[in-house]
Amino acid sequence: MPSMARPARQSDYARFSPETPIVVDNGGSTFRIGWAGESDPRVAFRNVVQRPRHRVTGETVTIVGDHHDPALMKYFDCTRSSWRSAFDNNVVYQFEIMEYVLDYGFERLGATEQLDHPIMMTECICNPISSRVKMAELLFETYGVPSVAFGVDAAFSYKYNQRLGICREDGLAIYSGLATSHAIPFIKGEPVWDACCRTNIGGYHVTDYLKQLLSLKYPYHMSNITWEKAEELKMEHCYIASDYMSELQIFQKETKEAEEKTRYWQLPWVPPQEEAPSEEDLARKAAFKEKQSQRLREMAAAKRSLKISELENELCGLEGLLQQLDEVDEAEGAAVLARMGYLSRQEIESAALKVTQSLRKAKGESNEAEDKVDASLAEKYPLTLVPDEMLTPDQLKEKKKQIFLKTTTEGRLRAKQKRFEEETFKERQNQQDEEKRLENPELYLEELRSRYKELFEKVEQRKRQKTNGHHSNGHSSGGVGRGERLSAAQRERMRLLTTAAFDRGKGEDTFGARDEDWQVYKLMSKDNDDDDDKGQEEDEAELARVTSKLQEFDPTFVPKSDQLPEHLPRSRL
């Protein structure tokens, strides 16, 4: 329906005596209110309510009717709220919305305090008793009216036209509303309610059908053909044909009369205007950005504290293990190392050193060497420390270049430091092996053979799993899929992803809205350092080192890869 002008507030409410009834035409499309005895209503507006939120404060406001000031409505977010009606097929069922409508109607009529006038209100034909009871309860308890009368507007209209001599005592009243249409028979001037008929077709359906026809004929303008625009076209240009078939023949023959009845509607075109954002919009965006940044900072702080806690627990365990080795003899110490999965005390000390460095880095503490490197990089790339707001476009380009170069340099330095630590660890390990060999050569060779056997079986088992898959009952399974060759960590990550996708696929996708959702990524990345590929490379490198040591100090040692399988015959010398 075309929007109406905002009704003015009446100023002569006190002029009417308390005996003068207030007439309320509570239509599904339009709400009208006025005084009995007058020919026209005082106030009329669309019978809908909308409750948008303020863009800045978030306050919810109530808007009754479709008359509004565009300059004022730009401060409200109307995209998340739609117009709501108190009616469902011409029956009032949303009395909370009905109360907003009545409040606005009585306020526009001029009422400021308790109503002391009788109320005459229209209702639909054969209105349910429950709806009528709730409406009467609302008028009596909320507004304190002295009396209420209900009636059907179609019957009022028929009786009024009967007094004017237009209608006879026996007749049929056809009433078509927004959502329904009724036919009411009258006999001897009285309506026969038991014989009235109703169909759920009204003006809304006619407008919707017109909108569909226009959208089918002009598919490129569907966004401009709204329901309100179709209602406006219907009210201004459409008419009821007295002879529908003859009207169709007029337009089929394309006569002059058809040209006169044709209406041309030009879509409005407004040149695009780029308005600069106001200070209020900028402040709102800045506040929203700061809120999001604070949330990310809190998540990062929680993740960092959890990592620090895990590193501290790991370091405490390593220090306790070292203390336990100090308290036991060499034989018990070897058993403790084998049970915990370490080769020597030096390996535990190296792991403790790495955990200490990671813990210091997580806490934001850096040593003197790192401080010197950071200072030199800051001097070499000064623009990386300057905010973007203080730089020109050319300086921003240079800053991006410096950030890339600085990141590359830091990566090379980290790789160099890692290589240095690995070489230092290898030198220390070789020195320890040499000391063990000189102290007890036989025990040293026995430990090397045990270590070689254990590593060789582990490496071969991984190779068999990759090529043949798992075995059952001593026989290799035939065509093995990729899922059977996945490691435990990979299967766990796939399980987490599948669970998250299944849970989020049942309804609206809201994954990531809660902080708990990000724990999935933490669980997925928790075991990245212990991945099978990395473990396999380490085992193969250690196997190569042990093999070279055995070949150097044990002349009887032959690598298993060079031995012939047992089922092949050996050649005779």
Secondary structure, 3 states (H helix, E strand, C coil): CCCCCCCCCCCCHHHCCCCCCEEEEECCCEEEEEECCCCCCCEEEECCEECCEECCCCCECCEECCCCCHHHHCCEECCCCCCECCEECCEECCHHHHHHHHHHHHHHHCCCCCCCCCEEEEECCCCCHHHHHHHHHHHHHHHCCCCEEEEEHHHHHHHHHHHCCCCCCCEEEEEECCCCEEEEEEECCEECHHHCEEECCCHHHHHHHHHHHHHHHCHHHCCCCCHHHHHHHHHHHCCCCCCHHHHHHHHHHCCHHHHHHCCCCCCCCCCCCCCCCCHHHHHHHHHHHHHHHHHHHHHHHHHHHHHHHHHHHHHHHHHHHHHHHHHCCHHHHHHHHHHHCCCCHHHHHHHHHHHHHHHHHHCCCCCHHHHHHHHHHHHHCHHHHCCHHHCCHHHHHHHHHHHHHHHHHHHHHHHHHHHHHHHHHHHHHHHHHHHHHHHCHHHHHHHHHHHHHHHHHHHHHHHHHHHHCCEECCEECCCCCHHHHCCHHHHHHHHHHHHHHHHHCCCCCCCCCCHHHHHHHHHHHCCHHHCHHHHHHHHHHHHHHHHHHHHHHCCCCCCHHHCCCCCCCCCCC
